[in-house]
């Protein structure tokens, strides 16, 4: 019987332009969808042809405790007209500490930045998030 490993979702790192950044606590939006184009053929009333169309990717959202100002700076420069597309890799590690799955995301640009929520009496870490539009990804 062939067994398959299941990986823990918390064992991931993010590389931005080849530099590893392990401080992210959450990554969401790793999603791709194929639009369906429906074609009605005259005289064929039992079904519609459903053909694959364009592919659309959702934005990635990365969250981490506030540390260095690099994510804010990247977003701010974008708002000022300095567009710097970057390549990002999301790397999932197995229990042996080795990289098992990698998604390479191309043409990434920040489109939204959110700062922390401040609340007296709270012991939670101050978290920032950045939303990233991109040209697509491949799984390696």
DRENTOR-787497 format. One record per residue (C-alpha): residue in one letter; x, y, z. Coordinates in pm, 1 decimal. Example, Ala and Ser with C-alpha at 12.3 -4.5 7.8 and 13.67 -1.06 7.14 Angstrom:
// DRENTOR-787497
(node a, (1230.0, -450.0, 780.0)) (node s, (1367.0, -106.0, 714.0)) 
END
This chain:
// DRENTOR-787497
(node x, (0.0, 0.0, 0.0)) (node x, (135.8, 337.0, -102.7)) (node x, (122.8, 590.8, 181.9)) (node x, (126.8, 965.1, 128.6)) (node x, (250.0, 1233.7, 361.4)) (node x, (17.3, 1505.0, 479.7)) (node x, (193.6, 1828.0, 569.0)) (node x, (121.0, 2067.9, 852.1)) (node x, (-0.7, 2408.7, 734.2)) (node x, (208.0, 2597.4, 991.0)) (node x, (543.7, 2480.2, 851.2)) (node x, (591.3, 2732.1, 570.3)) (node x, (836.6, 3001.3, 470.4)) (node x, (808.0, 3282.3, 220.9)) (node x, (1087.7, 3390.0, -12.3)) (node x, (1070.3, 3737.9, -159.9)) (node x, (1316.6, 3792.3, -445.0)) (node x, (1521.4, 3496.1, -327.3)) (node x, (1548.1, 3610.1, 37.0)) (node x, (1383.7, 3377.7, 290.3)) (node x, (1140.2, 3537.1, 533.6)) (node x, (1004.3, 3292.7, 791.5)) (node x, (822.1, 3541.3, 1011.0)) (node x, (481.7, 3520.5, 840.0)) (node x, (209.5, 3371.1, 1054.8)) (node x, (-48.9, 3330.0, 780.3)) (node x, (-77.2, 3306.3, 403.1)) (node x, (-409.8, 3284.0, 222.7)) (node x, (-534.2, 3318.8, -132.4)) (node x, (-328.7, 3048.8, -302.7)) (node x, (-610.1, 2977.9, -543.6)) (node x, (-662.8, 2944.7, -917.6)) (node x, (-987.9, 2900.3, -1106.4)) (node x, (-1073.6, 2832.0, -1469.7)) (node x, (-1367.5, 3029.0, -1601.5)) (node x, (-1621.1, 2825.0, -1795.7)) (node x, (-1757.9, 2948.8, -2127.2)) (node x, (-2100.7, 2808.5, -2213.6)) (node x, (-2195.6, 2760.7, -2577.6)) (node x, (-2549.5, 2679.9, -2684.3)) (node x, (-2557.3, 2481.1, -3005.3)) (node x, (-2867.9, 2515.2, -3220.0)) (node x, (-3072.5, 2195.3, -3233.8)) (node x, (-2894.4, 2047.8, -2929.4)) (node x, (-3133.0, 2096.9, -2638.7)) (node x, (-3007.6, 1829.8, -2397.0)) (node x, (-2704.6, 2025.8, -2273.4)) (node x, (-2482.9, 2330.7, -2326.2)) (node x, (-2121.7, 2293.8, -2428.2)) (node x, (-1902.3, 2398.4, -2133.6)) (node x, (-1555.0, 2496.8, -2246.4)) (node x, (-1257.6, 2613.3, -2040.7)) (node x, (-1186.7, 2985.5, -2065.0)) (node x, (-945.1, 3219.1, -1893.0)) (node x, (-764.6, 3139.0, -1574.2)) (node x, (-798.2, 3376.7, -1282.1)) (node x, (-583.5, 3392.3, -972.3)) (node x, (-694.9, 3539.0, -641.1)) (node x, (-475.8, 3782.7, -449.9)) (node x, (-238.7, 3646.7, -185.8)) (node x, (-260.8, 3781.8, 167.7)) (node x, (42.2, 3754.8, 395.6)) (node x, (25.6, 3833.9, 767.3)) (node x, (305.9, 3874.1, 1018.3)) (node x, (399.0, 4050.2, 1336.4)) (node x, (529.1, 4398.7, 1267.5)) (node x, (906.0, 4381.9, 1242.1)) (node x, (1093.2, 4559.7, 964.2)) (node x, (932.7, 4832.6, 750.6)) (node x, (1010.3, 4655.4, 420.6)) (node x, (651.7, 4549.6, 335.9)) (node x, (517.6, 4896.5, 410.6)) (node x, (795.9, 5054.0, 205.7)) (node x, (723.5, 4828.2, -91.5)) (node x, (353.0, 4918.0, -78.0)) (node x, (422.0, 5288.9, -23.4)) (node x, (659.5, 5304.5, -321.2)) (node x, (385.4, 5145.2, -533.5)) (node x, (138.0, 5415.2, -426.9)) (node x, (392.7, 5676.9, -532.8)) (node x, (425.8, 5529.9, -883.0)) (node x, (740.3, 5322.6, -837.5)) (node x, (623.0, 4980.2, -949.5)) (node x, (856.7, 4700.1, -844.9)) (node x, (716.1, 4360.2, -935.5)) (node x, (879.7, 4082.3, -740.3)) (node x, (880.0, 3706.4, -746.6)) (node x, (772.1, 3519.7, -436.5)) (node x, (797.3, 3154.6, -337.8)) (node x, (584.7, 2982.9, -77.2)) (node x, (767.6, 2682.3, 63.2)) (node x, (598.3, 2408.4, 265.3)) (node x, (829.7, 2206.8, 487.9)) (node x, (784.0, 1844.8, 591.4)) (node x, (834.5, 1706.1, 939.6)) (node x, (1198.7, 1621.9, 864.5)) (node x, (1266.4, 1992.5, 813.4)) (node x, (1314.7, 1962.9, 437.6)) (node x, (1124.3, 2161.8, 173.5)) (node x, (853.7, 1938.4, 27.4)) (node x, (632.8, 2164.3, -187.0)) (node x, (707.0, 2499.1, -346.4)) (node x, (481.9, 2747.2, -524.6)) (node x, (659.8, 3010.9, -734.6)) (node x, (447.8, 3324.2, -775.2)) (node x, (544.8, 3565.6, -1052.7)) (node x, (492.0, 3935.4, -1116.1)) (node x, (383.6, 4019.2, -761.7)) (node x, (278.3, 4372.4, -670.8)) (node x, (129.2, 4498.1, -342.6)) (node x, (-227.1, 4628.8, -369.5)) (node x, (-330.0, 4665.8, -5.0)) (node x, (-156.8, 4703.0, 330.8)) (node x, (-329.4, 4675.8, 669.8)) (node x, (-173.5, 4771.5, 999.6)) (node x, (-241.3, 4631.0, 1344.9)) (node x, (-551.2, 4676.3, 1555.1)) (node x, (-465.7, 4845.9, 1884.3)) (node x, (-652.2, 4744.8, 2197.6)) (node x, (-560.2, 4820.5, 2557.5)) (node x, (-545.2, 4517.7, 2781.9)) (node x, (-468.0, 4286.3, 2490.4)) (node x, (-162.4, 4062.4, 2485.0)) (node x, (-179.7, 3988.0, 2113.0)) (node x, (107.8, 4071.3, 1882.5)) (node x, (75.7, 4371.5, 1650.9)) (node x, (10.9, 4218.8, 1307.4)) (node x, (37.2, 4372.2, 961.4)) (node x, (-97.6, 4221.7, 642.4)) (node x, (-21.4, 4283.5, 280.0)) (node x, (-237.4, 4183.1, -14.9)) (node x, (-55.3, 4093.5, -334.2)) (node x, (-180.2, 4076.1, -692.0)) (node x, (21.9, 3856.0, -927.3)) (node x, (47.1, 3703.4, -1273.3)) (node x, (7.8, 3345.7, -1154.6)) (node x, (194.7, 3064.8, -986.8)) (node x, (337.4, 2721.8, -1055.1)) (node x, (375.7, 2430.5, -815.4)) (node x, (719.8, 2276.4, -817.1)) 
END
